[in-house]
Amino acid sequence: MNGAATGAASTPLPPPSPDPPTASNPIRPLATVEGRNGEDKVSTNATVEARDIFPDGGDEAIVRISRPAIDGYVRIDEWIVVCRAAPKLACSNEILVASDYWRPTLTFERGAIVLTKGTGGEPPARVLGRHPLIFK
C-alpha cells in the first residue's frame, strides 16, 4: 500500500554510532558502504540501521547517505531513506537532513521526519519542517 506511514509520538534519532547499542544510543548499524572516486577518496557513504520507529511491531531500515553536494558547492550533504518490510517491502524518497554546515534536530513523528533548528548555520528553508514518509 502506498501512502504516508502512521506513527505515534515523536521519536528522536541520534547520530549513527559504530559502538554497540546502549540506552542512550539504541541504534545498531547493520552495514556501512563507502564509494570511492578515482583518487581513492570517499565520495559516498551509506549506513543502514534497524530501529522500530512506527508502532507496527517491526523494525524499519534507516539508510543514511552522505555524499558531495550536487549544486556546485563544496560540502557533504546527508540524506535519509526509511524502508519497511510490511505490508510489502517499500522505501521512502530521500530526505535531505544535514550538511557540513548545518544539522537540524531530527525526530520521527506520526509518519513523518520532522526537522527543527539544530546546530551550525541556517539550513535552506525547504529543509526545516515536516516531511511525510511516502513509501513506494
N, CA, C and O atoms as a printed pandas DataFrame, in Angstrom:
     atom_number atom_name residue_name chain_id  residue_number  x_coord  y_coord  z_coord
0              1         N          MET        A               1    0.841   -1.175    0.000
1              2        CA          MET        A               1    0.000    0.000    0.000
2              3         C          MET        A               1    0.881    1.231    0.000
3              4         O          MET        A               1    1.758    1.349    0.856
4              5         N          ASN        A               2    0.680    2.152   -0.928
5              6        CA          ASN        A               2    1.412    3.410   -0.949
6              7         C          ASN        A               2    0.782    4.371    0.029
7              8         O          ASN        A               2   -0.373    4.204    0.421
8              9         N          GLY        A               3    1.540    5.382    0.425
9             10        CA          GLY        A               3    0.979    6.414    1.287
10            11         C          GLY        A               3    1.869    6.677    2.461
11            12         O          GLY        A               3    2.873    5.998    2.673
12            13         N          ALA        A               4    1.486    7.682    3.228
13            14        CA          ALA        A               4    2.276    8.081    4.387
14            15         C          ALA        A               4    2.163    7.034    5.476
15            16         O          ALA        A               4    1.125    6.392    5.635
16            17         N          ALA        A               5    3.233    6.869    6.217
17            18        CA          ALA        A               5    3.236    5.949    7.346
18            19         C          ALA        A               5    2.480    6.571    8.500
19            20         O          ALA        A               5    2.331    7.791    8.581
20            21         N          THR        A               6    2.012    5.727    9.378
21            22        CA          THR        A               6    1.379    6.245   10.580
22            23         C          THR        A               6    2.331    6.026   11.727
23            24         O          THR        A               6    3.096    5.062   11.717
24            25         N          GLY        A               7    2.305    6.885   12.705
25            26        CA          GLY        A               7    3.233    6.750   13.817
26            27         C          GLY        A               7    2.677    7.396   15.046
27            28         O          GLY        A               7    1.690    8.129   14.983
28            29         N          ALA        A               8    3.297    7.132   16.156
29            30        CA          ALA        A               8    2.858    7.680   17.426
30            31         C          ALA        A               8    3.624    8.952   17.716
31            32         O          ALA        A               8    3.903    9.740   16.813
32            33         N          ALA        A               9    3.956    9.145   18.948
33            34        CA          ALA        A               9    4.626   10.360   19.394
34            35         C          ALA        A               9    6.006   10.496   18.775
35            36         O          ALA        A               9    6.515    9.573   18.139
36            37         N          SER        A              10    6.588   11.642   18.969
37            38        CA          SER        A              10    7.887   11.996   18.437
38            39         C          SER        A              10    8.975   11.042   18.926
39            40         O          SER        A              10    9.044   10.737   20.117
40            41         N          THR        A              11    9.828   10.568   18.009
41            42        CA          THR        A              11   10.935    9.677   18.341
42            43         C          THR        A              11   12.224   10.292   17.830
43            44         O          THR        A              11   12.433   10.327   16.617
44            45         N          PRO        A              12   13.111   10.788   18.717
45            46        CA          PRO        A              12   14.355   11.380   18.226
46            47         C          PRO        A              12   15.293   10.327   17.664
47            48         O          PRO        A              12   15.302    9.183   18.117
48            49         N          LEU        A              13   16.077   10.719   16.679
49            50        CA          LEU        A              13   17.042    9.822   16.059
50            51         C          LEU        A              13   18.435   10.341   16.328
51            52         O          LEU        A              13   18.826   11.362   15.763
52            53         N          PRO        A              14   19.214    9.655   17.191
53            54        CA          PRO        A              14   20.575   10.107   17.437
54            55         C          PRO        A              14   21.462    9.844   16.229
55            56         O          PRO        A              14   21.110    9.039   15.366
56            57         N          PRO        A              15   22.615   10.517   16.159
57            58        CA          PRO        A              15   23.519   10.268   15.040
58            59         C          PRO        A              15   23.996    8.817   15.041
59            60         O          PRO        A              15   23.993    8.166   16.086
60            61         N          PRO        A              16   24.407    8.302   13.871
61            62        CA          PRO        A              16   24.875    6.924   13.830
62            63         C          PRO        A              16   26.130    6.750   14.668
63            64         O          PRO        A              16   26.917    7.682   14.833
64            65         N          SER        A              17   26.302    5.558   15.189
65            66        CA          SER        A              17   27.467    5.278   16.023
66            67         C          SER        A              17   28.004    3.895   15.701
67            68         O          SER        A              17   27.221    2.958   15.541
68            69         N          PRO        A              18   29.327    3.741   15.601
69            70        CA          PRO        A              18   29.887    2.413   15.371
70            71         C          PRO        A              18   29.909    1.577   16.649
71            72         O          PRO        A              18   30.212    0.385   16.600
72            73         N          ASP        A              19   29.591    2.187   17.792
73            74        CA          ASP        A              19   29.627    1.478   19.067
74            75         C          ASP        A              19   28.404    0.587   19.228
75            76         O          ASP        A              19   27.386    0.804   18.571
76            77         N          PRO        A              20   28.497   -0.428   20.110
77            78        CA          PRO        A              20   27.331   -1.271   20.372
78            79         C          PRO        A              20   26.186   -0.433   20.933
79            80         O          PRO        A              20   26.430    0.608   21.541
80            81         N          PRO        A              21   24.935   -0.869   20.739
81            82        CA          PRO        A              21   23.794   -0.110   21.239
82            83         C          PRO        A              21   23.830    0.028   22.762
83            84         O          PRO        A              21   24.253   -0.885   23.472
84            85         N          THR        A              22   23.383    1.170   23.240
85            86        CA          THR        A              22   23.260    1.430   24.671
86            87         C          THR        A              22   21.906    2.076   24.898
87            88         O          THR        A              22   21.170    2.330   23.944
88            89         N          ALA        A              23   21.569    2.346   26.157
89            90        CA          ALA        A              23   20.296    3.007   26.451
90            91         C          ALA        A              23   20.228    4.379   25.788
91            92         O          ALA        A              23   19.159    4.795   25.341
92            93         N          SER        A              24   21.367    5.094   25.718
93            94        CA          SER        A              24   21.356    6.430   25.120
94            95         C          SER        A              24   21.475    6.398   23.602
95            96         O          SER        A              24   21.127    7.382   22.949
96            97         N          ASN        A              25   21.952    5.308   23.021
97            98        CA          ASN        A              25   22.055    5.173   21.569
98            99         C          ASN        A              25   21.643    3.763   21.172
99           100         O          ASN        A              25   22.494    2.890   21.004
100          101         N          PRO        A              26   20.314    3.531   21.017
101          102        CA          PRO        A              26   19.832    2.176   20.759
102          103         C          PRO        A              26   19.959    1.711   19.315
103          104         O          PRO        A              26   19.510    0.613   18.987
104          105         N          ILE        A              27   20.559    2.516   18.445
105          106        CA          ILE        A              27   20.654    2.137   17.038
106          107         C          ILE        A              27   21.846    1.206   16.821
107          108         O          ILE        A              27   22.953    1.471   17.290
108          109         N          ARG        A              28   21.600    0.129   16.114
109          110        CA          ARG        A              28   22.635   -0.852   15.799
110          111         C          ARG        A              28   22.931   -0.780   14.303
111          112         O          ARG        A              28   22.110   -1.220   13.498
112          113         N          PRO        A              29   24.102   -0.227   13.906
113          114        CA          PRO        A              29   24.421   -0.198   12.476
114          115         C          PRO        A              29   24.466   -1.613   11.913
115          116         O          PRO        A              29   25.111   -2.490   12.488
116          117         N          LEU        A              30   23.794   -1.836   10.806
117          118        CA          LEU        A              30   23.788   -3.139   10.162
118          119         C          LEU        A              30   24.869   -3.246    9.108
119          120         O          LEU        A              30   25.460   -4.308    8.911
120          121         N          ALA        A              31   25.124   -2.133    8.428
121          122        CA          ALA        A              31   26.119   -2.151    7.355
122          123         C          ALA        A              31   26.571   -0.738    7.047
123          124         O          ALA        A              31   25.823    0.221    7.239
124          125         N          THR        A              32   27.795   -0.616    6.571
125          126        CA          THR        A              32   28.311    0.652    6.087
126          127         C          THR        A              32   28.994    0.382    4.751
127          128         O          THR        A              32   29.770   -0.564    4.620
128          129         N          VAL        A              33   28.700    1.216    3.767
129          130        CA          VAL        A              33   29.274    1.067    2.434
130          131         C          VAL        A              33   29.905    2.393    2.050
131          132         O          VAL        A              33   29.305    3.448    2.258
132          133         N          GLU        A              34   31.116    2.353    1.488
133          134        CA          GLU        A              34   31.773    3.569    1.017
134          135         C          GLU        A              34   32.036    3.454   -0.476
135          136         O          GLU        A              34   32.515    2.425   -0.953
136          137         N          GLY        A              35   31.721    4.516   -1.209
137          138        CA          GLY        A              35   32.074    4.599   -2.614
138          139         C          GLY        A              35   33.291    5.493   -2.737
139          140         O          GLY        A              35   33.391    6.494   -2.027
140          141         N          ARG        A              36   34.211    5.159   -3.615
141          142        CA          ARG        A              36   35.435    5.949   -3.766
142          143         C          ARG        A              36   35.580    6.410   -5.209
143          144         O          ARG        A              36   35.213    5.710   -6.153
144          145         N          ASN        A              37   36.127    7.612   -5.344
145          146        CA          ASN        A              37   36.365    8.106   -6.702
146          147         C          ASN        A              37   37.731    7.626   -7.185
147          148         O          ASN        A              37   38.388    6.844   -6.498
148          149         N          GLY        A              38   38.158    8.076   -8.334
149          150        CA          GLY        A              38   39.416    7.623   -8.922
150          151         C          GLY        A              38   40.650    7.949   -8.098
151          152         O          GLY        A              38   41.685    7.305   -8.269
152          153         N          GLU        A              39   40.568    8.934   -7.206
153          154        CA          GLU        A              39   41.707    9.305   -6.368
154          155         C          GLU        A              39   41.663    8.593   -5.024
155          156         O          GLU        A              39   42.402    8.951   -4.107
156          157         N          ASP        A              40   40.800    7.586   -4.899
157          158        CA          ASP        A              40   40.636    6.791   -3.694
158          159         C          ASP        A              40   40.148    7.619   -2.506
159          160         O          ASP        A              40   40.484    7.334   -1.357
160          161         N          LYS        A              41   39.361    8.634   -2.798
161          162        CA          LYS        A              41   38.736    9.421   -1.739
162          163         C          LYS        A              41   37.286    8.978   -1.602
163          164         O          LYS        A              41   36.630    8.666   -2.596
164          165         N          VAL        A              42   36.785    8.952   -0.366
165          166        CA          VAL        A              42   35.406    8.559   -0.147
166          167         C          VAL        A              42   34.491    9.589   -0.804
167          168         O          VAL        A              42   34.591   10.782   -0.520
168          169         N          SER        A              43   33.606    9.131   -1.677
169          170        CA          SER        A              43   32.678   10.037   -2.333
170          171         C          SER        A              43   31.253    9.843   -1.825
171          172         O          SER        A              43   30.476   10.797   -1.793
172          173         N          THR        A              44   30.902    8.632   -1.432
173          174        CA          THR        A              44   29.580    8.343   -0.897
174          175         C          THR        A              44   29.712    7.352    0.237
175          176         O          THR        A              44   30.478    6.391    0.157
176          177         N          ASN        A              45   28.956    7.594    1.297
177          178        CA          ASN        A              45   28.951    6.688    2.442
178          179         C          ASN        A              45   27.504    6.400    2.773
179          180         O          ASN        A              45   26.702    7.328    2.874
180          181         N          ALA        A              46   27.149    5.138    2.945
181          182        CA          ALA        A              46   25.785    4.762    3.340
182          183         C          ALA        A              46   25.852    3.873    4.566
183          184         O          ALA        A              46   26.639    2.928    4.616
184          185         N          THR        A              47   25.029    4.178    5.548
185          186        CA          THR        A              47   24.932    3.378    6.763
186          187         C          THR        A              47   23.487    2.922    6.900
187          188         O          THR        A              47   22.561    3.718    6.743
188          189         N          VAL        A              48   23.297    1.637    7.192
189          190        CA          VAL        A              48   21.964    1.085    7.381
190          191         C          VAL        A              48   21.804    0.720    8.846
191          192         O          VAL        A              48   22.645    0.024    9.416
192          193         N          GLU        A              49   20.714    1.194    9.459
193          194        CA          GLU        A              49   20.438    0.929   10.862
194          195         C          GLU        A              49   19.034    0.363   10.984
195          196         O          GLU        A              49   18.152    0.729   10.207
196          197         N          ALA        A              50   18.812   -0.521   11.943
197          198        CA          ALA        A              50   17.478   -1.058   12.199
198          199         C          ALA        A              50   16.928   -0.411   13.452
199          200         O          ALA        A              50   17.598   -0.346   14.483
200          201         N          ARG        A              51   15.685    0.073   13.348
201          202        CA          ARG        A              51   15.055    0.702   14.508
202          203         C          ARG        A              51   13.540    0.672   14.337
203          204         O          ARG        A              51   13.029    0.897   13.241
204          205         N          ASP        A              52   12.839    0.398   15.406
205          206        CA          ASP        A              52   11.382    0.400   15.378
206          207         C          ASP        A              52   10.907    1.829   15.592
207          208         O          ASP        A              52   10.853    2.302   16.727
208          209         N          ILE        A              53   10.564    2.518   14.511
209          210        CA          ILE        A              53   10.160    3.922   14.624
210          211         C          ILE        A              53    8.663    4.122   14.485
211          212         O          ILE        A              53    8.161    5.215   14.750
212          213         N          PHE        A              54    7.928    3.070   14.069
213          214        CA          PHE        A              54    6.476    3.147   13.952
214          215         C          PHE        A              54    5.874    2.028   14.789
215          216         O          PHE        A              54    6.482    0.967   14.925
216          217         N          PRO        A              55    4.705    2.244   15.344
217          218        CA          PRO        A              55    4.114    1.246   16.239
218          219         C          PRO        A              55    3.470    0.081   15.490
219          220         O          PRO        A              55    2.307   -0.245   15.728
220          221         N          ASP        A              56    4.225   -0.548   14.583
221          222        CA          ASP        A              56    3.678   -1.682   13.833
222          223         C          ASP        A              56    4.299   -2.998   14.277
223          224         O          ASP        A              56    3.977   -4.057   13.738
224          225         N          GLY        A              57    5.191   -2.927   15.262
225          226        CA          GLY        A              57    5.779   -4.143   15.803
226          227         C          GLY        A              57    7.070   -4.591   15.158
227          228         O          GLY        A              57    7.702   -5.519   15.663
228          229         N          GLY        A              58    7.494   -3.977   14.066
229          230        CA          GLY        A              58    8.717   -4.410   13.417
230          231         C          GLY        A              58    9.691   -3.275   13.227
231          232         O          GLY        A              58    9.319   -2.103   13.287
232          233         N          ASP        A              59   10.952   -3.630   12.995
233          234        CA          ASP        A              59   11.973   -2.617   12.749
234          235         C          ASP        A              59   11.868   -2.091   11.320
235          236         O          ASP        A              59   11.489   -2.815   10.399
236          237         N          GLU        A              60   12.206   -0.838   11.161
237          238        CA          GLU        A              60   12.379   -0.237    9.844
238          239         C          GLU        A              60   13.887   -0.112    9.606
239          240         O          GLU        A              60   14.671   -0.065   10.554
240          241         N          ALA        A              61   14.277   -0.058    8.347
241          242        CA          ALA        A              61   15.679    0.178    7.997
242          243         C          ALA        A              61   15.830    1.670    7.728
243          244         O          ALA        A              61   15.137    2.238    6.884
244          245         N          ILE        A              62   16.748    2.293    8.460
245          246        CA          ILE        A              62   17.034    3.714    8.270
246          247         C          ILE        A              62   18.358    3.778    7.522
247          248         O          ILE        A              62   19.395    3.371    8.045
248          249         N          VAL        A              63   18.320    4.285    6.308
249          250        CA          VAL        A              63   19.513    4.366    5.466
250          251         C          VAL        A              63   19.972    5.816    5.452
251          252         O          VAL        A              63   19.250    6.698    4.988
252          253         N          ARG        A              64   21.186    6.060    5.965
253          254        CA          ARG        A              64   21.783    7.401    5.946
254          255         C          ARG        A              64   22.800    7.425    4.817
255          256         O          ARG        A              64   23.686    6.574    4.747
256          257         N          ILE        A              65   22.666    8.398    3.941
257          258        CA          ILE        A              65   23.549    8.512    2.784
258          259         C          ILE        A              65   24.254    9.857    2.868
259          260         O          ILE        A              65   23.600   10.898    2.923
260          261         N          SER        A              66   25.582    9.843    2.877
261          262        CA          SER        A              66   26.377   11.070    2.848
262          263         C          SER        A              66   27.118   11.109    1.526
263          264         O          SER        A              66   27.758   10.137    1.127
264          265         N          ARG        A              67   27.022   12.255    0.848
265          266        CA          ARG        A              67   27.692   12.387   -0.446
266          267         C          ARG        A              67   27.934   13.858   -0.743
267          268         O          ARG        A              67   27.287   14.726   -0.158
268          269         N          PRO        A              68   28.857   14.141   -1.643
269          270        CA          PRO        A              68   29.097   15.540   -2.003
270          271         C          PRO        A              68   27.838   16.172   -2.586
271          272         O          PRO        A              68   27.055   15.515   -3.272
272          273         N          ALA        A              69   27.661   17.455   -2.298
273          274        CA          ALA        A              69   26.524   18.197   -2.846
274          275         C          ALA        A              69   26.610   18.216   -4.363
275          276         O          ALA        A              69   27.702   18.188   -4.930
276          277         N          ILE        A              70   25.466   18.264   -5.014
277          278        CA          ILE        A              70   25.454   18.258   -6.477
278          279         C          ILE        A              70   25.144   19.634   -7.056
279          280         O          ILE        A              70   24.890   19.761   -8.254
280          281         N          ASP        A              71   25.165   20.670   -6.205
281          282        CA          ASP        A              71   24.840   22.013   -6.685
282          283         C          ASP        A              71   26.069   22.885   -6.901
283          284         O          ASP        A              71   25.949   24.102   -7.039
284          285         N          GLY        A              72   27.255   22.269   -6.931
285          286        CA          GLY        A              72   28.473   23.018   -7.205
286          287         C          GLY        A              72   29.186   23.538   -5.967
287          288         O          GLY        A              72   30.310   24.028   -6.072
288          289         N          TYR        A              73   28.558   23.445   -4.790
289          290        CA          TYR        A              73   29.200   23.901   -3.561
290          291         C          TYR        A              73   30.025   22.768   -2.965
291          292         O          TYR        A              73   29.702   21.594   -3.148
292          293         N          VAL        A              74   31.086   23.121   -2.254
293          294        CA          VAL        A              74   31.950   22.123   -1.641
294          295         C          VAL        A              74   31.424   21.829   -0.238
295          296         O          VAL        A              74   31.697   22.570    0.706
296          297         N          ARG        A              75   30.674   20.751   -0.116
297          298        CA          ARG        A              75   30.147   20.317    1.177
298          299         C          ARG        A              75   29.634   18.888    1.023
299          300         O          ARG        A              75   29.449   18.398   -0.091
300          301         N          ILE        A              76   29.413   18.246    2.131
301          302        CA          ILE        A              76   28.815   16.911    2.147
302          303         C          ILE        A              76   27.394   17.050    2.678
303          304         O          ILE        A              76   27.184   17.616    3.751
304          305         N          ASP        A              77   26.432   16.544    1.942
305          306        CA          ASP        A              77   25.043   16.527    2.381
306          307         C          ASP        A              77   24.713   15.143    2.938
307          308         O          ASP        A              77   25.290   14.143    2.510
308          309         N          GLU        A              78   23.786   15.089    3.891
309          310        CA          GLU        A              78   23.322   13.826    4.449
310          311         C          GLU        A              78   21.833   13.679    4.167
311          312         O          GLU        A              78   21.049   14.604    4.379
312          313         N          TRP        A              79   21.464   12.506    3.688
313          314        CA          TRP        A              79   20.087   12.191    3.319
314          315         C          TRP        A              79   19.650   10.969    4.118
315          316         O          TRP        A              79   20.485   10.167    4.537
316          317         N          ILE        A              80   18.341   10.824    4.331
317          318        CA          ILE        A              80   17.800    9.629    4.981
318          319         C          ILE        A              80   16.709    9.048    4.090
319          320         O          ILE        A              80   15.893    9.770    3.517
320          321         N          VAL        A              81   16.720    7.717    3.991
321          322        CA          VAL        A              81   15.661    6.942    3.354
322          323         C          VAL        A              81   15.204    5.940    4.405
323          324         O          VAL        A              81   16.038    5.315    5.060
324          325         N          VAL        A              82   13.896    5.774    4.578
325          326        CA          VAL        A              82   13.357    4.798    5.521
326          327         C          VAL        A              82   12.686    3.698    4.714
327          328         O          VAL        A              82   11.887    3.975    3.819
328          329         N          CYS        A              83   13.015    2.437    5.036
329          330        CA          CYS        A              83   12.421    1.289    4.355
330          331         C          CYS        A              83   11.686    0.419    5.367
331          332         O          CYS        A              83   12.085    0.327    6.527
332          333         N          ARG        A              84   10.617   -0.212    4.920
333          334        CA          ARG        A              84    9.843   -1.112    5.775
334          335         C          ARG        A              84    9.611   -2.414    5.014
335          336         O          ARG        A              84    9.693   -2.459    3.787
336          337         N          ALA        A              85    9.321   -3.465    5.767
337          338        CA          ALA        A              85    9.103   -4.769    5.157
338          339         C          ALA        A              85    7.618   -5.096    4.999
339          340         O          ALA        A              85    7.261   -5.911    4.149
340          341         N          ALA        A              86    6.752   -4.483    5.792
341          342        CA          ALA        A              86    5.330   -4.818    5.755
342          343         C          ALA        A              86    4.495   -3.549    5.612
343          344         O          ALA        A              86    4.904   -2.510    6.130
344          345         N          PRO        A              87    3.379   -3.577    4.956
345          346        CA          PRO        A              87    2.727   -4.776    4.415
346          347         C          PRO        A              87    3.432   -5.333    3.178
347          348         O          PRO        A              87    3.205   -6.484    2.804
348          349         N          LYS        A              88    4.285   -4.526    2.540
349          350        CA          LYS        A              88    5.177   -5.031    1.488
350          351         C          LYS        A              88    6.454   -4.202    1.553
351          352         O          LYS        A              88    6.457   -3.097    2.096
352          353         N          LEU        A              89    7.532   -4.735    1.001
353          354        CA          LEU        A              89    8.804   -4.022    1.015
354          355         C          LEU        A              89    8.665   -2.715    0.243
355          356         O          LEU        A              89    8.269   -2.707   -0.923
356          357         N          ALA        A              90    8.997   -1.605    0.911
357          358        CA          ALA        A              90    8.880   -0.286    0.280
358          359         C          ALA        A              90    9.812    0.687    0.992
359          360         O          ALA        A              90   10.117    0.522    2.172
360          361         N          CYS        A              91   10.257    1.699    0.261
361          362        CA          CYS        A              91   11.135    2.726    0.826
362          363         C          CYS        A              91   10.571    4.109    0.528
363          364         O          CYS        A              91    9.833    4.307   -0.437
364          365         N          SER        A              92   10.938    5.054    1.379
365          366        CA          SER        A              92   10.546    6.446    1.172
366          367         C          SER        A              92   11.483    7.101    0.163
367          368         O          SER        A              92   12.496    6.518   -0.225
368          369         N          ASN        A              93   11.142    8.299   -0.253
369          370        CA          ASN        A              93   12.066    9.111   -1.031
370          371         C          ASN        A              93   13.205    9.558   -0.126
371          372         O          ASN        A              93   13.087    9.507    1.098
372          373         N          GLU        A              94   14.311    9.997   -0.729
373          374        CA          GLU        A              94   15.410   10.585    0.045
374          375         C          GLU        A              94   14.952   11.910    0.634
375          376         O          GLU        A              94   14.272   12.692   -0.030
376          377         N          ILE        A              95   15.331   12.159    1.889
377          378        CA          ILE        A              95   15.021   13.423    2.539
378          379         C          ILE        A              95   16.336   14.030    3.020
379          380         O          ILE        A              95   17.073   13.403    3.780
380          381         N          LEU        A              96   16.628   15.254    2.575
381          382        CA          LEU        A              96   17.836   15.961    2.983
382          383         C          LEU        A              96   17.711   16.329    4.461
383          384         O          LEU        A              96   16.760   17.002    4.858
384          385         N          VAL        A              97   18.687   15.880    5.285
385          386        CA          VAL        A              97   18.581   16.106    6.731
386          387         C          VAL        A              97   19.754   16.856    7.351
387          388         O          VAL        A              97   19.655   17.272    8.505
388          389         N          ALA        A              98   20.859   17.046    6.634
389          390        CA          ALA        A              98   22.007   17.744    7.228
390          391         C          ALA        A              98   23.059   18.034    6.170
391          392         O          ALA        A              98   23.011   17.499    5.062
392          393         N          SER        A              99   24.007   18.886    6.528
393          394        CA          SER        A              99   25.189   19.124    5.705
394          395         C          SER        A              99   26.355   19.408    6.637
395          396         O          SER        A              99   26.208   19.392    7.859
396          397         N          ASP        A             100   27.506   19.667    6.051
397          398        CA          ASP        A             100   28.678   20.033    6.850
398          399         C          ASP        A             100   28.442   21.293    7.671
399          400         O          ASP        A             100   29.050   21.466    8.727
400          401         N          TYR        A             101   27.568   22.173    7.200
401          402        CA          TYR        A             101   27.416   23.499    7.795
402          403         C          TYR        A             101   26.214   23.651    8.707
403          404         O          TYR        A             101   26.153   24.614    9.472
404          405         N          TRP        A             102   25.271   22.750    8.655
405          406        CA          TRP        A             102   24.082   22.818    9.495
406          407         C          TRP        A             102   23.573   21.407    9.766
407          408         O          TRP        A             102   23.685   20.525    8.914
408          409         N          ARG        A             103   23.019   21.201   10.949
409          410        CA          ARG        A             103   22.491   19.900   11.345
410          411         C          ARG        A             103   21.228   20.113   12.174
411          412         O          ARG        A             103   21.315   20.368   13.375
412          413         N          PRO        A             104   20.049   20.012   11.545
413          414        CA          PRO        A             104   18.807   20.175   12.303
414          415         C          PRO        A             104   18.602   19.030   13.299
415          416         O          PRO        A             104   19.234   17.979   13.192
416          417         N          THR        A             105   17.725   19.247   14.251
417          418        CA          THR        A             105   17.295   18.185   15.149
418          419         C          THR        A             105   16.261   17.364   14.391
419          420         O          THR        A             105   15.314   17.915   13.829
420          421         N          LEU        A             106   16.441   16.040   14.377
421          422        CA          LEU        A             106   15.593   15.147   13.600
422          423         C          LEU        A             106   14.775   14.276   14.544
423          424         O          LEU        A             106   15.327   13.667   15.460
424          425         N          THR        A             107   13.463   14.213   14.328
425          426        CA          THR        A             107   12.593   13.299   15.069
426          427         C          THR        A             107   11.641   12.630   14.091
427          428         O          THR        A             107   11.376   13.151   13.008
428          429         N          PHE        A             108   11.129   11.467   14.485
429          430        CA          PHE        A             108   10.065   10.801   13.739
430          431         C          PHE        A             108    8.776   11.079   14.492
431          432         O          PHE        A             108    8.704   10.910   15.709
432          433         N          GLU        A             109    7.751   11.509   13.749
433          434        CA          GLU        A             109    6.504   11.871   14.397
434          435         C          GLU        A             109    5.336   11.577   13.463
435          436         O          GLU        A             109    5.230   12.167   12.388
436          437         N          ARG        A             110    4.479   10.682   13.866
437          438        CA          ARG        A             110    3.243   10.384   13.121
438          439         C          ARG        A             110    3.475   10.205   11.621
439          440         O          ARG        A             110    2.826   10.863   10.807
440          441         N          GLY        A             111    4.386    9.330   11.263
441          442        CA          GLY        A             111    4.608    9.018    9.861
442          443         C          GLY        A             111    5.408   10.022    9.069
443          444         O          GLY        A             111    5.332   10.056    7.841
444          445         N          ALA        A             112    6.180   10.844    9.769
445          446        CA          ALA        A             112    6.983   11.856    9.078
446          447         C          ALA        A             112    8.315   12.052    9.788
447          448         O          ALA        A             112    8.460   11.734   10.968
448          449         N          ILE        A             113    9.279   12.579    9.053
449          450        CA          ILE        A             113   10.513   13.081    9.651
450          451         C          ILE        A             113   10.276   14.567    9.886
451          452         O          ILE        A             113    9.847   15.286    8.984
452          453         N          VAL        A             114   10.557   15.021   11.100
453          454        CA          VAL        A             114   10.388   16.428   11.443
454          455         C          VAL        A             114   11.761   16.999   11.745
455          456         O          VAL        A             114   12.484   16.485   12.599
456          457         N          LEU        A             115   12.117   18.068   11.037
457          458        CA          LEU        A             115   13.411   18.720   11.209
458          459         C          LEU        A             115   13.199   20.118   11.777
459          460         O          LEU        A             115   12.474   20.931   11.205
460          461         N          THR        A             116   13.846   20.385   12.916
461          462        CA          THR        A             116   13.761   21.702   13.544
462          463         C          THR        A             116   15.172   22.246   13.700
463          464         O          THR        A             116   16.148   21.501   13.615
464          465         N          LYS        A             117   15.274   23.566   13.930
465          466        CA          LYS        A             117   16.587   24.216   14.047
466          467         C          LYS        A             117   17.471   23.440   14.997
467          468         O          LYS        A             117   17.044   23.081   16.094
468          469         N          GLY        A             118   18.686   23.181   14.590
469          470        CA          GLY        A             118   19.632   22.425   15.390
470          471         C          GLY        A             118   20.917   23.205   15.584
471          472         O          GLY        A             118   20.901   24.308   16.130
472          473         N          THR        A             119   22.027   22.642   15.142
473          474        CA          THR        A             119   23.329   23.267   15.330
474          475         C          THR        A             119   23.877   23.760   13.998
475          476         O          THR        A             119   23.418   23.356   12.930
476          477         N          GLY        A             120   24.861   24.636   14.083
477          478        CA          GLY        A             120   25.500   25.169   12.888
478          479         C          GLY        A             120   24.706   26.308   12.286
479          480         O          GLY        A             120   23.901   26.957   12.954
480          481         N          GLY        A             121   24.950   26.534   11.020
481          482        CA          GLY        A             121   24.289   27.634   10.311
482          483         C          GLY        A             121   22.824   27.348   10.033
483          484         O          GLY        A             121   22.272   26.336   10.464
484          485         N          GLU        A             122   22.219   28.254    9.311
485          486        CA          GLU        A             122   20.801   28.157    8.968
486          487         C          GLU        A             122   20.637   27.265    7.740
487          488         O          GLU        A             122   21.215   27.559    6.693
488          489         N          PRO        A             123   19.857   26.175    7.844
489          490        CA          PRO        A             123   19.652   25.327    6.666
490          491         C          PRO        A             123   18.702   26.006    5.676
491          492         O          PRO        A             123   18.005   26.954    6.040
492          493         N          PRO        A             124   18.671   25.534    4.443
493          494        CA          PRO        A             124   17.708   26.066    3.486
494          495         C          PRO        A             124   16.283   25.909    4.036
495          496         O          PRO        A             124   15.996   24.947    4.748
496          497         N          ALA        A             125   15.400   26.844    3.708
497          498        CA          ALA        A             125   14.034   26.840    4.229
498          499         C          ALA        A             125   13.303   25.535    3.920
499          500         O          ALA        A             125   12.484   25.084    4.721
500          501         N          ARG        A             126   13.587   24.922    2.769
501          502        CA          ARG        A             126   12.896   23.691    2.380
502          503         C          ARG        A             126   13.238   22.508    3.279
503          504         O          ARG        A             126   12.518   21.510    3.292
504          505         N          VAL        A             127   14.333   22.613    4.030
505          506        CA          VAL        A             127   14.771   21.504    4.874
506          507         C          VAL        A             127   13.968   21.418    6.167
507          508         O          VAL        A             127   13.551   20.331    6.568
508          509         N          LEU        A             128   13.749   22.556    6.820
509          510        CA          LEU        A             128   13.053   22.541    8.105
510          511         C          LEU        A             128   11.571   22.234    7.913
511          512         O          LEU        A             128   10.978   22.600    6.899
512          513         N          GLY        A             129   10.985   21.564    8.888
513          514        CA          GLY        A             129    9.556   21.267    8.859
514          515         C          GLY        A             129    9.283   19.778    8.842
515          516         O          GLY        A             129   10.146   18.956    9.150
516          517         N          ARG        A             130    8.054   19.459    8.472
517          518        CA          ARG        A             130    7.558   18.085    8.474
518          519         C          ARG        A             130    7.677   17.500    7.068
519          520         O          ARG        A             130    7.234   18.111    6.095
520          521         N          HIS        A             131    8.280   16.313    6.966
521          522        CA          HIS        A             131    8.465   15.627    5.695
522          523         C          HIS        A             131    7.796   14.254    5.787
523          524         O          HIS        A             131    8.390   13.322    6.331
524          525         N          PRO        A             132    6.566   14.108    5.264
525          526        CA          PRO        A             132    5.870   12.818    5.346
526          527         C          PRO        A             132    6.673   11.714    4.662
527          528         O          PRO        A             132    7.283   11.922    3.613
528          529         N          LEU        A             133    6.656   10.535    5.282
529          530        CA          LEU        A             133    7.310    9.374    4.685
530          531         C          LEU        A             133    6.303    8.689    3.763
531          532         O          LEU        A             133    5.359    8.051    4.229
532          533         N          ILE        A             134    6.509    8.826    2.467
533          534        CA          ILE        A             134    5.658    8.214    1.463
534          535         C          ILE        A             134    6.406    6.997    0.942
535          536         O          ILE        A             134    7.438    7.130    0.285
536          537         N          PHE        A             135    5.884    5.808    1.238
537          538        CA          PHE        A             135    6.545    4.577    0.824
538          539         C          PHE        A             135    6.079    4.185   -0.567
539          540         O          PHE        A             135    4.885    4.184   -0.864
540          541         N          LYS        A             136    7.067    3.844   -1.434
541          542        CA          LYS        A             136    6.761    3.499   -2.829
542          543         C          LYS        A             136    7.254    2.124   -3.146
543          544         O          LYS        A             136    7.090    1.654   -4.272
